[in-house]
């Protein structure tokens, strides 16, 4: 009897270290689809669940005007800034053509396109009628691939009080200037030609209308738009260092401002470019009422 007890203890002692070890997983059966073999031995997910499961809603900063429904007397705001809705979606932004603005709301958008690089960036400021302001920014390589290569970006709510600076841009004379301009330093001096630098495409969108401008390369051109460029780019600084590094000046356009003032002081001007397109027509803005609410969902009968 004692011998049997000793043998049982020896067997238990030998099996102890093996009990905690993971058992080897059998290889997947032959003929199993590759996507199922990768997760073997776990069962494949139900493909219908991909479509039926609820998706998380985008955060407020990523879609500040989300959830709105077009009112019966509301019309989309015509936008002609050269950016197609499909391009916006490549950058992870809601197309500007789909936005509905009401009351005192506005959207200020700035595209930065260097002349000698495929690295582009876009900053969008949204001011809502509740006083909140948001910034959305993206940067990446817009060339040579099906998508935007090395795209980085962020969506953030701006601190209280910053909306005031953007609301003051609604009446800035900049938005009555020609869409495209050329620098003319005088009647006896030929127009300058831009071969380097960066192009800035600005769009201001308010209820009922949108205005787009392009200021490229020349400091005097860019200086005219500095009142809008500076607050937009500065609002985008400090959220992502990968974005900040492409703007070493940090949104400072003091040099461009000085160039524009010097141009005007010496009798120069910004003349409309020959190929400048007209601005899109305005529409009647929607009345400043509460957002239309979706119809209530029918409730399931009580058991």
Secondary structure, DSSP 8 states (H G I E B T S, - for coil): -HHHHHHHHHHHHHHHHHHTS--------TT--HHHHTTTTS----TTHHHHS------GGG-TTTT----TT-------SS--HHHHHHTT---GGG----TT-EEEEEEEEETT-SEEEEEEEEE-TTS-EEEEEEEEE-SSSSS-EEEEEEEEE--TTTHHHHHGGGG-GGGGS-SBEEEE--TTS------SSEEEEEEEEETTEEEEEEEES-HHHHHHTHHHHHHHHHHHTTS-HHHHTT-TT-S--HHHHHHHHHHHHTT-EEEE-TT------------S---------------
